[in-house]
């Protein structure tokens, strides 16, 4: 009887203990959840690789980034999978996640592309970017509608996605040339852009015009004001989307994810560069919320981040805010990081790694 009474008492104490904890989250679990939340806010940076540099110098660079709290490095190897395969394990050994950064529709210096003038986008003035490049000499944009040019880009994506120790293929310049430059850059080019100018309006090549005519029974070359024709605009948005979606399938088949550098938020990207990234199959976007390019204050980072996050609500795509660091103090960088965090970003990226000052690196580390 005595032992039975002891058992009853133990059961009663257990029930009281369980009731006492209903609705409460154990402190240890709360701390773990907070740690996980902090861990998930990822810090990225971009670098451009030089094949002439030795491994030791790269190891030192990756070690430095990691020591200041950076988690991931986007490496531009000019789409060279061999160089990427050399650098990826070095970064991984220092605890860095590696992403293969590729200039997609803009392919400056690509020896294969230069042999195919027909691959280049054509302006409303009927001038090809092969020999009439908009804004700068390295704007060698390819037509996303032509099968050959599209397949060339996708072939590069596939090769990079097969490299070991790489988390994603990262699409940059996945768009048309700028219809409108960021307002802060216009003085540099002595331009006024208060409408869509024909020299910056692409792609009026024979293939695009022919495909559009088949679908909509009208020719954009004959339009008095093509800027207001929504089908023509949507046609070009969809051609970029198609390249992205094909790239998505390719990289996923090879066990990687797809990430992309994009303009600040979808409506703005649509307006400026024919890029509607909330309609894409893509795992992570890094919108380039470079507030100083647009003559905006740091709080614009929060606005543009929130706009992009809201536009992605119906998708599985993550948004990590891109920051342009050269003109920022440590204090401004701290504020920009917090603006991104508070407005729903899953992380922040810094352009670019070699430009990060000691003051900025310390601000990054402290913010983590």
C-alpha positions, 0 to 999 in steps of 0.5 A, spaced: 500 500 500 505 504 501 509 503 494 502 504 491 501 511 495 508 513 492 506 512 485 500 516 486 504 522 489 509 521 483 503 521 478 500 527 481 506 531 481 507 530 474 500 532 472 501 539 476 508 540 473 505 539 466 499 543 467 504 549 470 508 549 463 502 549 458 502 555 454 510 556 456 516 555 451 522 553 455 527 558 456 532 553 452 528 552 446 527 560 446 534 561 446 535 556 440 530 559 436 533 566 437 540 563 435 537 559 429 533 566 427 540 570 427 543 564 423 538 564 418 540 572 416 545 570 411 551 575 409 554 575 402 559 578 398 561 578 390 568 577 388 571 577 381 576 571 380 583 572 377 586 565 375 593 568 376 592 569 383 595 563 388 591 559 392 594 561 398 591 569 397 584 566 396 584 562 402 587 568 406 581 572 403 576 567 404 578 567 411 578 574 412 571 574 410 569 569 415 572 572 421 568 578 420 561 574 419 560 573 412 557 567 410 557 566 402 561 568 397 559 569 389 565 568 385 565 571 378 570 566 374 567 569 367 563 562 367 570 558 367 568 552 371 575 549 372 577 556 375 571 555 379 572 548 381 579 550 384 576 556 388 570 553 391 573 548 395 578 553 398 572 557 400 568 551 403 574 549 407 574 556 410 566 555 412 564 560 406 558 558 402 560 558 394 555 561 389 557 561 381 556 568 379 555 569 371 553 575 367 548 572 363 545 576 357 550 580 357 557 577 355 562 581 354 569 578 352 566 572 350 570 569 344 564 565 342 559 570 342 563 575 338 563 570 332 556 571 332 553 578 330 546 575 329 546 573 337 546 581 339 540 585 341 537 590 336 535 597 338 528 600 335 533 604 331 535 598 328 542 598 331 545 592 333 549 592 340 554 588 336 557 594 334 552 600 337 553 598 344 548 602 349 552 606 355 558 603 355 563 598 351 562 592 355 554 592 354 554 586 349 547 584 350 544 577 347 537 576 344 533 571 349 529 569 343 534 566 339 535 559 340 542 559 339 544 565 343 539 562 349 542 555 349 549 558 349 548 562 356 544 556 358 550 551 356 554 556 361 549 555 366 549 548 366 557 547 366 557 551 372 552 547 376 556 541 375 562 544 379 562 540 386 562 545 392 557 550 389 550 552 392 547 555 386 548 558 379 547 566 380 544 570 374 547 577 373 545 581 367 539 577 366 535 582 363 535 587 357 539 593 357 537 599 361 531 603 358 532 608 364 538 609 368 538 610 375 537 617 376 543 618 380 547 616 374 544 620 368 549 626 369 555 621 368 552 620 361 549 627 360 542 624 359 535 626 360 531 620 360 523 622 361 521 617 356 523 610 352 528 613 347 529 608 341 537 608 342 535 604 349 529 600 347 531 593 345 530 587 342 527 589 335 531 583 331 528 579 326 527 573 330 523 577 336 519 581 331 517 575 327 515 571 333 511 577 336 507 577 329 506 570 330 503 571 336 499 578 336 499 579 328 502 586 329 509 589 328 512 593 333 517 596 328 510 599 325 508 602 332 508 609 333 509 609 340 511 601 342 512 604 349 504 603 350 503 597 347 503 592 353 503 585 349 510 588 346 512 589 353 510 583 356 513 579 350 520 581 352 518 580 359 516 573 358 523 572 354 527 573 359 523 569 364 523 563 359 531 563 360 530 564 367 525 558 368 530 553 363 536 555 368 532 553 374 530 546 371 538 545 369 541 547 376 536 543 380 537 537 375 544 538 378 542 538 385 543 546 386 539 552 387 538 558 382 539 565 385 539 572 381 542 579 382 536 583 380 533 591 380 530 593 386 523 591 386 519 588 381 515 594 378 521 598 378 525 592 374 519 592 369 520 599 368 527 600 367 530 593 364 524 589 362 525 584 368 519 582 372 523 577 377 517 576 382 514 571 376 520 567 375 522 560 377 528 562 382 530 560 389 533 567 391 533 574 389 539 579 391 535 585 389 541 591 388 538 596 392 543 601 391 540 607 394 545 612 392 544 610 385 537 613 386 539 619 390 535 616 396 537 616 403 538 609 407 531 608 409 529 607 402 533 600 403 527 598 407 522 601 402 525 597 396 526 591 401 519 591 403 516 592 396 520 586 394 518 581 400 511 583 399 511 582 391 514 575 393 509 573 398 505 568 393 512 564 392 517 560 395 523 565 393 527 568 398 529 576 398 536 578 400 538 585 400 544 587 396 547 593 398 553 598 394 558 599 400 563 604 397 560 610 398 557 608 405 560 609 412 560 604 417 554 607 421 550 608 414 552 600 413 549 598 420 543 602 418 542 599 411 543 592 414 537 593 419 533 596 414 533 590 410 532 586 416 526 589 419 523 589 412 523 582 411 529 580 408 533 573 409 540 576 409 544 582 405 549 582 400 555 587 399 558 589 393 563 588 393 568 584 397 575 587 396 571 594 397 569 593 404 573 597 408 576 595 415 570 600 418 565 597 414 567 590 416 567 591 423 560 594 422 558 588 419 561 583 424 557 588 430 551 587 426 551 580 426 
